[in-house]
Amino acid sequence: MPLIERELREIIVEIGKLVYQKGWVASNDGNVSYRLDQARILCTPTGISKGMMKPDDLIICDMHGNKIEGKRERTSEILMHLTIYSMRPDVRAVVHCHPPVATGFAVAGRPLNMAILPEVIIGLGCVPLAEYGLPGTSALTDGMVPYIPKYDALLMANHGAVCYGEDLWKAYFKMETLEHTARIALVSELLGGPKVLPREEVDKLFDSRSRYGVVSRASSSPGCPVVAEDLGQGSDKITLTRQELIAFVEEAVRTRELK
């Protein structure tokens, strides 16, 4: 086995342990994959806890989802990985799991799309919600297809979340950011609701990506992320022209004189 492939297997096993220890998967949930080349994908098999895998448990599939190497069987969700790889030539790794708080938002039918954290706006833009599709079938990816080209992290209605990137660790850290954001969003809801950043500040954050060396396809679009103006936050601010202010003051003085 080539050294590079052995190292990749060890990284996938390590990521499997991390997502299991963090409680992002239970039992045999979740899957991780890496595109070895244009014809082969290294991926986690079905029927095994992601926290208890060994490097030799991983299998290799072709770009049609057929197993071509390995003792175990492929996951029924392999189509999700293949769809992402086919639509995103820049993606080399996919991580799918069920982080509890982020999945709670997905079950409630709510995307993580509020402009509340600069790091998330810069790195992910926002995290949209893909419509529900039956796991293990092509319907699972139908709701994801419109978002895959534009975003690197998705919530999947009544299912979980998927993140993808240039390498395994980048895909994993996006999932970590997603769940961390969901936890903060939930706490802000419990404390009365988030104070969302205004459009001007969000635009500045998108413009700052080059300064931080961040490359992301997600751009500011209506509703993703949701900015303060979209929610009417700060709408109690009153703006007057100079002439309107003078007229207002003169009217106030005249009213006082009449009294």
HUWOZI-V851339 format. One record per pair of residues at least 6 apart in sequence whose ideal C-beta (glycine too) atoms are under 7 Angstrom apart, sorted by sequence separation. I is the first residue (numbers start at 1). J is the second residue. D is the distance in whole Angstrom. If there is no record, write none. Layout:
# HUWOZI-V851339
[[I J D] [I J D]]
This chain:
# HUWOZI-V851339
[[19 25 5] [35 41 6] [36 42 5] [44 50 6] [61 67 5] [62 68 5] [67 73 7] [85 91 6] [115 121 6] [133 139 4] [134 140 6] [155 161 5] [156 162 6] [165 171 4] [188 194 4] [228 234 6] [61 68 6] [67 74 5] [84 91 6] [105 112 6] [133 140 4] [147 154 6] [154 161 7] [164 171 5] [209 216 7] [223 230 7] [33 41 5] [34 42 5] [59 67 6] [60 68 5] [133 141 7] [153 161 7] [154 162 5] [163 171 5] [240 248 7] [33 42 7] [44 53 7] [48 57 6] [60 69 4] [65 74 7] [133 142 5] [165 174 6] [185 194 7] [33 43 4] [59 69 6] [60 70 6] [84 94 5] [102 112 7] [133 143 5] [144 154 6] [153 163 4] [19 30 6] [32 43 7] [59 70 3] [132 143 7] [152 163 6] [163 174 4] [31 43 6] [32 44 5] [45 57 6] [58 70 7] [131 143 3] [152 164 6] [163 175 4] [31 44 5] [45 58 7] [59 72 6] [61 74 6] [65 78 4] [81 94 5] [113 126 4] [130 143 4] [152 165 6] [206 219 7] [44 58 6] [45 59 5] [65 79 6] [112 126 7] [113 127 7] [130 144 4] [161 175 7] [206 220 5] [43 58 7] [57 72 6] [59 74 6] [111 126 7] [112 127 4] [113 128 7] [163 178 6] [16 32 6] [42 58 6] [43 59 6] [80 96 7] [111 127 6] [15 32 6] [61 78 6] [65 82 6] [111 128 5] [130 147 6] [161 178 6] [203 220 7] [28 46 7] [42 60 6] [43 61 6] [111 129 4] [202 220 6] [28 47 6] [41 60 7] [63 82 6] [77 96 7] [110 129 7] [128 147 5] [12 32 5] [28 48 6] [30 50 5] [40 60 5] [41 61 5] [109 129 7] [28 49 6] [153 174 5] [12 34 7] [27 49 7] [40 62 6] [152 174 6] [39 62 6] [106 129 6] [128 151 6] [202 225 6] [39 63 6] [48 72 7] [130 154 5] [135 159 7] [25 50 5] [45 70 7] [47 72 7] [130 155 7] [132 157 4] [153 178 5] [202 227 5] [8 34 5] [47 73 7] [125 151 7] [127 153 5] [128 154 6] [129 155 5] [130 156 5] [131 157 6] [132 158 5] [45 72 3] [46 73 5] [127 154 7] [130 157 6] [132 159 7] [16 44 7] [45 73 6] [46 74 6] [124 152 6] [127 155 6] [129 157 6] [199 227 4] [20 49 6] [45 74 6] [46 75 5] [124 153 5] [198 227 6] [20 50 5] [21 51 6] [45 75 7] [46 76 6] [196 226 6] [197 227 6] [198 228 4] [199 229 5] [5 36 7] [19 50 6] [20 51 3] [43 74 7] [44 75 7] [196 227 6] [197 228 6] [198 229 6] [12 44 7] [43 75 7] [196 228 5] [9 42 7] [8 42 6] [16 50 4] [17 51 5] [16 51 6] [43 78 7] [196 231 6] [198 234 7] [5 42 7] [16 53 5] [196 233 6] [43 81 7] [195 233 7] [13 53 5] [41 81 7] [13 54 7] [13 55 6] [112 155 7] [31 75 5] [111 155 6] [10 55 6] [9 55 4] [12 58 6] [31 77 6] [33 81 5] [109 157 6] [6 55 7] [9 58 5] [106 155 4] [35 85 5] [105 155 6] [106 156 6] [124 174 7] [106 157 6] [107 158 6] [127 178 6] [106 158 7] [102 155 6] [106 159 6] [124 177 7] [106 160 7] [123 177 6] [106 161 7] [35 92 5] [103 160 5] [120 177 6] [34 92 6] [77 135 6] [83 141 4] [103 161 7] [34 93 5] [76 135 7] [77 136 6] [79 138 6] [102 161 5] [33 93 7] [76 136 4] [80 140 6] [88 148 6] [33 94 5] [79 140 7] [80 141 5] [83 144 7] [87 148 5] [88 149 7] [120 181 5] [79 141 6] [83 145 7] [87 149 6] [98 160 4] [99 161 6] [32 95 5] [77 140 7] [97 160 6] [84 148 6] [96 160 7] [97 161 7] [117 181 6] [152 216 7] [31 96 5] [83 148 7] [152 217 7] [30 96 6] [96 162 4] [112 178 7] [151 217 7] [152 218 7] [30 97 4] [117 184 7] [150 217 6] [151 218 5] [29 97 7] [30 98 7] [94 162 7] [95 163 5] [149 217 7] [150 218 6] [29 98 5] [112 181 6] [116 185 7] [94 164 5] [112 182 6] [93 164 6] [114 185 7] [25 97 5] [93 165 6] [116 188 7] [24 97 4] [25 98 6] [91 164 5] [112 185 6] [24 98 6] [91 165 7] [92 166 6] [93 167 6] [24 99 4] [92 167 6] [93 168 4] [88 164 7] [90 166 7] [95 171 4] [99 175 7] [102 178 5] [23 100 6] [94 171 6] [95 172 5] [102 179 5] [105 182 6] [19 97 5] [93 171 4] [97 175 7] [101 179 6] [116 194 5] [99 178 7] [15 95 7] [84 164 5] [95 175 5] [99 179 4] [102 182 4] [114 194 6] [116 196 6] [101 182 4] [115 196 5] [116 197 7] [121 202 6] [80 162 7] [101 183 5] [114 196 5] [115 197 4] [122 205 5] [121 205 5] [101 186 6] [122 208 6] [115 202 5] [118 205 5] [122 209 6] [122 212 6] [123 214 6] [125 216 6] [122 214 5] [124 216 7] [126 218 7] [123 216 6] [125 218 3] [124 218 6] [125 219 7] [128 224 6] [126 224 4] [125 224 7] [126 225 4] [125 225 7] [121 225 6] [113 223 7] [115 225 4] [113 224 5] [114 225 6] [115 226 6] [113 225 5] [114 226 5] [115 227 5] [113 226 5] [34 168 6] [15 168 6] [24 179 7] [12 168 7] [11 168 5] [15 172 5]]
